[in-house]
Amino acid sequence: MLSCPSHYHLHPPHPSLLLLRPNPISATISSCLRRHNSKSAALLLRHLSQDPISTPQHHEHSIPDEDEEEEKLKLLQLSLATKRTPQFPGSIYAQSPSDPDVHSSLPPLRTLLHGKPEENDDDDEEKIIMRALEIRRKVTAEIFKEAMRRGKFGITYATNLTNRLGSFIDYVMVEAAAMKRMPEFSESTFNFRAKTVIQDSNVVPLIRWLKHNSVSYPKIGKLICMSRGKIESIRRVVEWLKSIRVKGEFLGVALTKAGENILERNNDELDEIIEYLECNGVRRDWIGYVVSRCPPLLSYNMEEVRARVQFYLDMGMNEKDFGTMVFDYPRVLGQFTMEEMNEKVRFFQDIGVRDDAIGNMLVKFPSFLTYSLYKKLRPVVIFLMTKAGVSEKDIGKVIALAPELLGCSIVKKLEVNVKYFLSLGIRVRQLGEMIADFPMLLRYNPDILRPKYRYLRRTMVRPLKDLIEFPRFFSYSLDARIIPRHKILVERRINLKLRYMLASTDEEFEKKVEAMVERRRRFEEAGLVDDDNLSDSEATEAPVDNINLSGSGAI
């Protein structure tokens, strides 16, 4: 910087004279002016440059111009700036008013405070307050991020989590503002009070503990917001969940899906629910699995829990079956309202399913109660009656014996199977009778059925009528049962109906074959039959029903 002549230090000229009288050292004088007085000097020069005669009197009370509005913005920036000077990537442009250049690092409030003030002073003041609150919220968020970074969390993790903590950031901001009334914090800055709130809440150690327990940051953010500032309630409930063997990521799932009141319930209320389930057949080592898959269960009061359990017991289920059902499909306890569940029990009663049969359906296929009545259950029943040939008197029996059909896709499963059976020459009415006799027929894959059908018609040379009479033929293994037993019958020169050929154990089958061979031998010795045929009258008098000794065909 250039030095100034000594007489300028003793008697500096008036700034107005510098404007009127050119001086070769004017540049030197202007460079000697102190930087922190440059603003006041500029205002003075502007005032002296105005002509007092030509300046109207009413300008003294006119609306502030753009320069004055700019000054107001700068004052607001200075009032909201923090006292920390260090700068780093992602900082909030914190700056102290005492720094050499305030304008170099102040927050870019021009993006928030823009436009001229309106004529209505009340609206203008409200807007300024709201903008100031938004700035304060951003400052609080940065303070929280800084606390996360001090807790050894990465910048990305801290930023992602903070973005999901809007209500908690507001809570910190409100609490920090309220602390101003306390004598010990009356002279402290907002930043210090906000840091104190965050530190006293122990939220950062809790976040690390939840992260260690495999809770993802989106669920951590939701939990902290649900706590409404009662951070320790999260740790208490998580410890309780771990005591009933809820593990890993299901800790966060159970907490976030259990309902808003889960953090407000005490451990005694939660223990009462678990003890009641244990008394009704749900084993203790199953409880963690059940709660993990049906978190809303923890939000019910005891009256509702009892009503839901009794709903199933009233259908004839015993405690053992109820416990097994809950373990197999926990959501039956909490996915639907009692009204929706009762509406489905009435539907099944209307189509002819008895109450005790509904209980058995629940044991075999508990998830059917979770299906929509109008989008899933009714369409399947209508398809079976109209397209698959099931009569009205048999539909209840079919659904009771094979509730799994309710879970099948009509287009991708049921319709494909119906077309296959009709292509074999089976009529719709006959198919309905086959389904009534063996409802699981519609669940088999046609690719598995084709080899069995070819063997029946080509190798065994059986008529289609045999298949219609015994549709369970498709349920037996071709290589393990059908082929081996057919070979035995051929070797012994006897023939049985499909029902007696397949629907028996190996020991029972061997006894039947030996009895038929011995019976043939006695008839042959007595000369009552030849080697190939037995008369119809003699066949009807045989001690074993529906058995033909000729080997030519089934009776």
HUQUIPE-V686562 format. One line per field, one symbol per residue. phi: phi as a letter, one per 30 degrees, with the letter a starting at -180 (. if undefined). A space follows every 50 residues. Layout:
phi: ???
This chain:
phi: .ddcedddddbdddedddddcdbdcdddddddddddcddddddddddddd ddddddddddcddedddddddddddddddcddcdcecaeidcidacddde bdddbddddddccbiddddddddddddddddddddddddddddddddddd dicddddddddddcceddddddddddddddddedcdcddddddddddddd dhddddddddddcicddddddddddddhjddddddddddddddcidbhdd ddddddcdjdcddcdddddddddddddddcjddddceeddddcbeeedcd ddddddddddeddddjdcddddddddddbedddbdbddddddddeddddd cjddddddddddddbddddddddccbddeddddddccciddddcdddddd dbddddcdddddbdddddddddddjddddddddddddbddedcddeddde dddddddccdhcddeddddbddeddcddddbddeddddddddhbbbdedd dcdaddddddddddddddddddddddidbddcbbdddddddddcdhbcdd icadd
